[in-house]
Amino acid sequence: GKYLASFPGSLVLVSHDLSLLATSVNNIAEISSGALLTYVSCDYDHYLSEKEFRAKAAQAEYDRNVAEAERLQAYIDKWGASATKA
């Protein structure tokens, strides 16, 4: 871990060894849902915190979208979708 942490270049490290990741990395790239997410100047513990924060933010946005869709559907159910009623 110490050698990798002091390595002056870049490398791709794929590992399930959490202690190795915690002591060796300072930038993390994650492929999620077909998108590349980068965590720059980020150790492994901070990455986990940021990942959890992003997941909670995404869930909150999803919940807001569902609530808005339900609100709009209730409006349509009440007033219909006719252009003459708008």
MOMOCOR-V497801 format. One record per helix or strand of 3 or more residues. SS is the DSSP state (H for helix, E for strand). FROM is the first residue (numbers start at 1). TO is the last residue. Records with the same first field share a line. If there is no record, write none. Layout:
SS=FROM-TO + FROM-TO
//
This chain:
H=2-6 + 18-24 + 44-79
E=28-32 + 35-39
//
